[in-house]
Amino acid sequence: MICISIGNESMIREVNALKPSLVEIRYDLLRREPAMVAGELDSAILQVATCRPGIYPEEERMQILKDAVVNGALYVDIEIESSADYLAEIGSIAKEKKVHLIISYHNYKETPSSEELKEILATCYEKGADVAKIACQVNDRDDNARLLSLYSEQGRKVVIGMGQIGRVTRYAAIDLGAEFSFASIADDASTAPGQLTYQQFQSIQKTLRNA
């Protein structure tokens, strides 16, 4: 499944026209309340609710994610570094509303060793993740191989490489069993380095099906 990541309000109208199965709402970038987003987004499109640190105070950020869960998000994404209290609060409402909890790890500098990656994956599940997400900067093709090898491990997951060299992991992930993989609405609208566009994803999938 392809998940279009939305970082500004204008993208909602474009996404409604495309009618993808899943979108990620980056509330830290969008700056709109979950109830407003729910009213604007086509009700048939499922939602991943994400609000990264740095823009909002922690209490406000937590409330945004809780509101997103109440307003129909299917997934809620929180960082592996989150405090125990933060994790418990979001985890509790996610469980109550039957929303899938994603615990995510990001490394914008490098891809750790295979042993470290496996430990990170295990930690996500130990902290209560329904879905573990690992996204790392890829600096060479060996990094891609280490990331993709995680799909042989147990558990639901999204494992992707960031950066130009890591783009291959984004479409390979789907065939290897990823819960979903992220795409942008356009080249100039990506929310992470190396994202393919939704149209590029569809083109690659069509080519592979016809190969």
For each residue, the residues with C-beta under 8 A, 3 or more apart:
1: 21 22 174 179 180 181
2: 20 21 22 174 180 181 182 183 198 201 202
3: 20 22 23 24 48 180 181 182 183
4: 11 15 18 20 22 23 24 182 183 184 185 198
5: 23 24 26 182 183 184 190 191 192 195
6: 11 12 15 23 24 25 26 30 185 191
7: 11 26 29 30 189 191
8: 11 29 30 189
9: 12 30 32 40
10: 13 14
11: 4 6 7 8 14 15 185 189
12: 6 9 15 16 37 40 41
13: 10 16 17 40
14: 10 11 17 18 185
15: 4 6 11 12 18 20 23 41 42 45 185
16: 12 13 19 40 41 42 45
17: 13 14
18: 4 14 15 185 198
19: 16 42 44 45
20: 2 3 4 15 23 45 198
21: 1 2 45 46
22: 1 2 3 4 45 46 47 48 74 180
23: 3 4 5 6 15 20 41 45 46 47 48
24: 3 4 5 6 47 48 50 77 182 191
25: 6 30 34 37 41 47 48 49 50 68 73
26: 5 6 7 29 30 50 51 52 191
27: 30 31 32 34 37 49 50 51 64 65 68
28: 50 51 52 53 54 55 56 61
29: 7 8 26 55 191
30: 6 7 8 9 25 26 27 37
31: 27 55
32: 9 27 36 37
33: 36 37 64 67
34: 25 27 37 38 49 64 67 68 70 71 73
35: 38 39 67 71
36: 32 33 39 40
37: 12 25 27 30 32 33 34 40 41 47 68 71
38: 34 35 41 71 72
39: 35 36
40: 9 12 13 16 36 37
41: 12 15 16 23 25 37 38 45 47
42: 15 16 19 45
43: 72
44: 19
45: 15 16 19 20 21 22 23 41 42
46: 21 22 23 74 75
47: 22 23 24 25 37 41 68 72 73 74 75
48: 3 22 23 24 25 73 74 75 76 77 102
49: 25 27 34 65 68 69 73 75 76 77
50: 24 25 26 27 28 76 77
51: 26 27 28 55 56 61 64 65 68
52: 26 28 55 79
53: 28 58 61 79
54: 28
55: 28 29 31 51 52 61
56: 28 51 60 61 64
57: 60 61
58: 53 61 62 86
59: 62 63
60: 56 57 63 64
61: 28 51 53 55 56 57 58 64 65
62: 58 59 65 66 86 89 90
63: 59 60 66 67
64: 27 33 34 51 56 60 61 67 68
65: 27 49 51 61 62 68 69 76 78 90
66: 62 63 69 70 89 90 93
67: 33 34 35 63 64 70 71
68: 25 27 34 37 47 49 51 64 65 71 73 76
69: 49 65 66 73 76 90 93 94 97 99
70: 34 66 67 93 97
71: 34 35 37 38 67 68
72: 38 43 47
73: 25 34 47 48 49 68 69 76 99
74: 22 46 47 48 99 100
75: 46 47 48 49 99 100 101 102 131
76: 48 49 50 65 68 69 73 90 94 99 100 101 102
77: 24 48 49 50 102 103 104 133
78: 65 82 86 87 90 101 102 103 104
79: 52 53 82 103 104 105 106
80: 103 104 105 120 123 124 127
81:
82: 78 79 86 87 90 103
83: 86 87
84: 87 88
85: 88 89
86: 58 62 78 82 83 89 90
87: 78 82 83 84 90 91 103 127 128
88: 84 85 91 92
89: 62 66 85 86 92 93
90: 62 65 66 69 76 78 82 86 87 93 94 101
91: 87 88 94 95 101 128
92: 88 89 95 96
93: 66 69 70 89 90 96 97 99
94: 69 76 90 91 97 99 100 101
95: 91 92 98 99 101
96: 92 93
97: 69 70 93 94
98: 95
99: 69 73 74 75 76 93 94 95
100: 74 75 76 94 130 131
101: 75 76 78 90 91 94 95 128 129 130 131
102: 48 75 76 77 78 129 130 131 132 133 158
103: 77 78 79 80 82 87 124 127 128 129 131 132 133
104: 77 78 79 80 124 132 133 134 135
105: 79 80 120 124 132 133 134 135
106: 79 135 136
107: 110 111 112 135 136 137
108: 137 162 193
109: 137
110: 107 136 137 139 143
111: 107 117 136 137 138 139 143 146 147 161
112: 107 116 117 120 136
113: 116 117 146
114: 117 118 146 149
115: 118 119
116: 112 113 119 120
117: 111 112 113 114 120 121 134 136 146 147 150
118: 114 115 121 122 150 153
119: 115 116 122 123
120: 80 105 112 116 117 123 124 134
121: 117 118 124 125 132 134 150 153 155 157
122: 118 119 125 126
123: 80 119 120 126 127
124: 80 103 104 105 120 121 127 129 132 133 134
125: 121 122 128 129 132 155
126: 122 123
127: 80 87 103 123 124
128: 87 91 101 103 125
129: 101 102 103 124 125 132
130: 100 101 102 156
131: 75 100 101 102 103 156 157 158 179
132: 102 103 104 105 121 124 125 129 155 156 157 158
133: 77 102 103 104 105 124 157 158 159
134: 104 105 117 120 121 124 147 150 157 158 159 160
135: 104 105 106 107 158 159 160 161 162 192
136: 106 107 110 111 112 117 143 147 161 162 166
137: 107 108 109 110 111 143 161 162 163 166 193
138: 111 143 144 147 161 162 163 165 166 169 194
139: 110 111 143 163 165
140: 143 165
141: 144 145 165
142: 145 146
143: 110 111 136 137 138 139 140 146 147 161 165 166
144: 138 141 147 148 161 165 166 168 169
145: 141 142 148 149
146: 111 113 114 117 142 143 149 150
147: 111 117 134 136 138 143 144 150 159 160 161 166 169
148: 144 145 151 159 169 172 173 176
149: 114 145 146 152
150: 117 118 121 134 146 147 153 157 159
151: 148 157 159 173 176 177 178
152: 149
153: 118 121 150 157
154:
155: 121 125 132
156: 130 131 132 179
157: 121 131 132 133 134 150 151 153 177 178 179
158: 102 131 132 133 134 135 173 178 179 180 181 182
159: 133 134 135 147 148 150 151 169 173 178
160: 134 135 147 166 169 170 173 178 181 182
161: 111 135 136 137 138 143 144 147 165 166 167 168 169 170 194
162: 108 135 136 137 138 166 192 193 194
163: 137 138 139 166 167 193 194
164: 167 193 194
165: 138 139 140 141 143 144 161 168 194
166: 136 137 138 143 144 147 160 161 162 163 169 170 194
167: 161 163 164 170 171 194 196
168: 144 161 165 171 172
169: 138 144 147 148 159 160 161 166 172 173
170: 160 161 166 167 173 181 182 183 194 195 196 201
171: 167 168 174 175 181 196 201 204 205
172: 148 168 169 175 176
173: 148 151 158 159 160 169 170 176 178 181
174: 1 2 171 178 180 181 205
175: 171 172 208
176: 148 151 172 173
177: 151 157
178: 151 157 158 159 160 173 174 181
179: 1 131 156 157 158
180: 1 2 3 22 158 174
181: 1 2 3 158 160 170 171 173 174 178 201
182: 2 3 4 5 24 158 160 170 191 192 195
183: 2 3 4 5 170 195 196 197 198 200 201
184: 4 5 187 189 190 191 195 196 197 198
185: 4 6 11 14 15 18 189 197 198
186: 189 197
187: 184 190 197
188:
189: 7 8 11 184 185 186
190: 5 184 187 193 194 195
191: 5 6 7 24 26 29 182 184 195
192: 5 135 162 182 195
193: 108 137 162 163 164 190
194: 138 161 162 163 164 165 166 167 170 190
195: 5 170 182 183 184 190 191 192
196: 167 170 171 183 184 200 201 204
197: 183 184 185 186 187 200 201
198: 2 4 18 20 183 184 185 201 202
199: 202 203
200: 183 196 197 203 204
201: 2 170 171 181 183 196 197 198 204 205
202: 2 198 199 205 206
203: 199 200 206 207
204: 171 196 200 201 207 208
205: 171 174 201 202 208 209
206: 202 203 209 210
207: 203 204 210 211
208: 175 204 205 211
209: 205 206
210: 206 207
211: 207 208
